[in-house]
Amino acid sequence: MVKTKPAARPANPRFSSGPCAKPPVWKLDALRDAALGRSHRAAVGKAKLAEAIDLTREVLGVPADYRIGIVPASDTGAFEMAMWSLLGERPAEMVAWESFGAGWVTDVVKQLKIEATVHTAEYGEIVDMAALNYDNDVCFTWNGTTSGVRVPSGDVIPGDRAGLTLCDATSAAFAQDLPWDKLDVTTFSWQKVMGGEAAHGMLILSPRAVERLESYTPAWPLPKIFRLTKGGKLIEGIFRGETINTPSMLAVEDYLVALKWGRSIGGLDALIHRADANARAIWNFCADKPWIDNLAVDKATRSNTSVCLKFTDDRIADGAGFAKAVAKRLEAEGIALDIGAYRDAPAGLRIWCGATVETSDIEAMLPWLEWAFEAEIASVG
């Protein structure tokens, strides 16, 4: 028998994994001070961009000797820039356990044609990071946005490594504790944990990465938007807000609003706590239900941002169709928007639990998830 529809509803049904929900205090009027119609090279534009870099450093706790730059094309652009500019000096260790990591493998092996050892794991699992050769350059995602798994810590990455570590941290930054001393290149985008707008990426370089840039020239030509050096020296202006291409000053203002909100609630510790609370609510719900489970095999590697779920009921014949139908029911009711699994991932649901999501909305959505499951089982059975 299908349960009646729950009475409580989420105040905000936005659980998309990108672009993600805005900070809970966000209002359109918050963008009134954006430097619209002004050059990003004018004093006001430069000041806004520099403030975005400075607040990123403050909230994330990035070391003072690490460079932070705003670059084109979201996290994808930032990570591509890093690979094309830094790799090739030595062999690479390519690590993939979800679709975006697999994309980086394709770029290195088929496009750049770098000597590489490829390490893969199925969705819901991660590679044994201790087994990698850190004398080579290592490319990996910290949090698998499409698979719901994350690196539990950076403890196995040696401090005396000879190679560089290149980390795609787009669903981890601001929600997970990144060990900066173990990461030479870190990239992410504004539209994930902080709920900013898309199209801009962040590139964070350690002193070791800067040294590589200034001592090594790739064998392939670099397009303008990838060039980080000139005359063998780092283009320092990029890391002061003098962007390679024209940024959206409206998006910059939106990112500043999110950063200031994050700082106001207690900074990184508070942001991590919010994401943890959101994910824990779903984990506890799944623990009591025999028909749904976390896609992550090991509890230690469960993501606290992109929580991926699978249906486990034996009555389900068409897993993909069933999951889509459940997601469609929840969207039609205005309860949960954009929670279908990523197109390349196993059938199921993906619920964003980053810091801009309220735990009360997660808790209000979950009884509706059970209602939608039962309704769909009844319709097919």
N, C-alpha and C positions, 0 to 999 in steps of 0.2 A: 504494500500500500504506500502510495506516494505521500510524503509529509505535506502539510499545508505550507504555503509560502511564509518564511520568517517575517516577523513584524519589523525588526530593525533593518536599516539599510546603511551602506557606507555613505558618509558625507561626500566622499570623493571616490568615484569608481575607477580612477585612472591607475592601472597597474601595468602599464606598458613598460617594456624593458628598453625603450629608447625611441624617440625622446621620452623621458620619464616625467613623473609628476613634478609640478613646481613646488617650491618650499611652501609649507602650510600657511605662511603669512603673506604669500605673494599676491599682489594686486597690480593691474596694468598701470596704475598711477605711479607705481614704484619706479617706472622707467622715465619719469618726467625730466630727469636731469641728463638723459642721454645726449651725447654730443652729435645730434643729428644735423645733417647739412654742413658739417665741419670736416675739414681734412683730418685724417688720422695722423698726419705729420704736423698739424698745428699744435701749439702748446697744450691745449685742452685735450686733444686726442692722444698725444704722447703720455700725458699725465694719467688718463684713464687706463691706458694699456699697461703702464708701469705699475699702477695700483693693482691691477688684476694679477700681475706677476708677484708683487710683494705680498698680497693677501693669500695667494696660493702657497707661497713659501711659509707664511705664518701658520695657516690652518693645517697644512700637511706636515709641518715640521721638517721641511727640506733643509739640509745643511747649507750654511752660508757660502761654501765654496762650490756648490752645484749651480749650474746655469739653468734657468727656466725660460723657455721661449714659447710664444704663441705662433702657431704655424697653420698653413692651409689644410683643408680637407679632413677635418676631424681627426679621430684617432688613427684612421687608416692612413691619412696623409703623413701624420707624425711618424708612424712606425715604418712606412715605406721610405720616408726621408732618412731615417736612421739606418735602415738596411742598405740602401743604395749608397750612402755616404761612408759607412763604417766597415761594412763587411768586405771580405776578399783578401785581407792581409794575412789571414790564417784560415784553416778549415772551420766549418760551422757545425754546431749541434742544433738541429731543428726539432723542436718539441711541439707536438700537436695532440690535443684531446678534444677538440671541437672545431667548428667550421672556420673560424677566423684564424686559428693557429694553422690549420691546413692550408689556408690561403697564403700565409707567410712561407710555408714549405714550398709551394708552387713557385712563388717569386724567386726564391733563392736557388732552387734546383733547376727550374726550367727557363727562367728569365735571366738571372745573373749567372747561372751555371757555375756556382761556387762548389768546391768539394765539400760535401756535407754528409753527415750521418743523421738519418731521420729516425726519430723515436715517436711512436704513436700509441695511443690508448683509445679504447672504445668510449663512447659517450657514457658519462657517469663514473668514469675512472680517470686517474691521472698517471703519468709516467713516473717511474722511480727517479726522482731528481738527483739522488745520491749516486746513481750509476752513470751520470754524464761526465764527459771529459772537459773539465773547465780550463784546460789549456787551450781549448778551442773557443770560439765565440758561440754563445748559447742564446738562442731566441725562443721565447716562450710567453704564453699568456699566464698572468697570475690568477685571474678568475675567468673560467670558461663561461661566458655569457650565455651561450646556447646549450651548454651541457650541465650547468648548475654545480660545477666542482671548482675548487680553488686549491692553490698551494697552501698547506697548513702553516708553513713558516719558511724562512730563508736559512734555517740553521745548517742545511747540508751544503750550501754554497760556500766554498772556501774563501776566506779573506785574502789569501795569497794567490788567487787565480791569475793565470797568465792571459787568458782571454777576457773578452768583455761579455757582460750579461745584458741582453736587450729584452726588456719586459713590457709587454702590452698589458697595462693595468687599467684599462678603461672602465671595467665594472668593479674594480677594487679600490681605486683611489677615493678617499674620503669615507670609506666604509670598512676598510681592513688596514691593519698595521703593516705598512710596507717597510722593510729593513733597508734603508737607503745605502748603508755601507756594503750591501750585497748586490746592489743594482747600479749598473753603469749608464744605462739608458732606460728611461721610464716614459711611457706615453699614455695619454688618456684624452677624453673629450668632455666637453662641458655638459652634454645632455644626459649624462648618466646619474651618478649619485647626487649631484647638486641640482639636477633638474634644469640645467641651462639650455640654451638653444644650440642647434647643430651647426656644423660646417667649420668649426675651429678646433684645432688640436693643440695639446700641450706636449712639449718636448723637454725633458729634464735630463741633463747630462752631468755625469760625475767628472772630476778632474781627469780620470783615466780615459774617459771617452773624448774629452777635449784634446788630450795628448795624442790620441789616435788620429783625430781629425787633422791635427797640425803636422803629423809625421807621415801620413799615408795618403796617397792619391789613388782612387779606384781606377781600374783599367777601362771602365766604361764612361761615356759622357753623362753628365748630370744635367737634367733640366733645371731651369732657373729656380723653380720653387723648391728644389732639393738642395741648393747650394748653401752650405753653412760656413765655408771658408773663402777667403780671397787672398791670393798671394801667399798661400801656405799658413795663414793665420785665421783664427776664428773671427767671424763677423760678429763682434760683440753687440752691435746695435740690435740684432735680433733678440737678444736676451735682456734688452732694456725697453722692449715694446716697439722697436722700429721694425715692423713686420715685413716679411718678404712680399706679400701682396696686400691688397686693401681689405681690411677687416670690416665687419658690420659693427658699427658703433652702438647699434641697438642691442645686438647680441652681447657685446662687451658689457654694456650697462646691466643687462640681465644677469650675466655671470657675477658681476660685482654685487648685485643684490643678494644672490645666493651665497656668496662667500661671506658677506657681512652677517647674514642670517646664521650661517654655520658658526661663525665666531661668537655671535651673541648668545647662542645656546650652550656654549662650553667648548667649542672647537672640536678637534678630531675625536677625542674620547667620547663626547656626547653624540657625535654623528655615528660612530661605531656602535654605541649602545642602542641607538634607535634602530639601526639595521638589524642588529642581533635580536632585539625584541620582536621585530616584525617576522623575521625568519623563524624564531622559536615558536611563535604562535601557530605557524603552519606545521612545523615539525611535530608539535604536540597534538595537533588535530589529526595528522596522518597516523600517529602512533596508536590512536584509538579506532582507526577505521581499517577494516580488512581489504577494502576495495581500492585503496590509493596508497602510493608510497613515493618516497624521494628517489629521483633518478640516480643520485650519487650513491655509490656502493658503500663507501666508507664514511661514517659519520664525521670523521676528522677532516674530510675534504669537502663537506657540504658548503655551498656558497650561502652567504647571508644576504646577498643582493638578488641574484637571478635564481630563484628557487624553482627548479624543474621537477615536475611530478609525472608519474605514470599511473595509469589505471591497471589494477591487477585482478579484477573480477573475472572469473572463468566464463561468465555469461557473455562477455564482450567478444564478438567475432571479428569486427572491423575496428581495430584500435584507433586508426587515424580518423575514420569517420565518426566514431563515438566521441573522441576528444573534441573534434571540431563542433559537433552538435552540442556538447555541454558548454563550450565556450560561447557558441551562438545564443544559447538560452540565457546565459548570464548577461551577455551584451544586450539582448532584447529587453531584459528587465532593468537595464541601467545599473547593474550591480558590479560588473567587472568588465573593463574594456581592454581589448588587445592582449589576451592572456593565452593565446594559442602557442604551442611549441614552435620553435624556429623551423623553417622549411626543411633544413637538412638534418634536423635532430629527430630522435625517436618520437613516436606519437605521444602526446600528453599535453600538459599545460605548463606555462612558464609565468610565474607571478613575481613581479618586481617588488623587492622589499627594501630598497635603498632608503637613505635617511629622510628623504622628503615625504615618504609615505607615513601616514599615521597608523599606529598599531590598532587603534580603535576601528579603523576602516578595514584592516585585515580581519579582525575579530568579527566584524559585522558581515563580511563577505563569506566567511567559511560556512555558516549554516546554509547559505544560499547555494554554495557549491555542492553540499550534500543533497539539497533539494533538487538541483539540476541533474545530478547523477541519478537519483532515484527516478526522476521523471523520464530521463532518457532510457534507463533500463526498462521501465514499464512500456515505453513506446516501441522497443525493439524485441520485447520478450513475450 
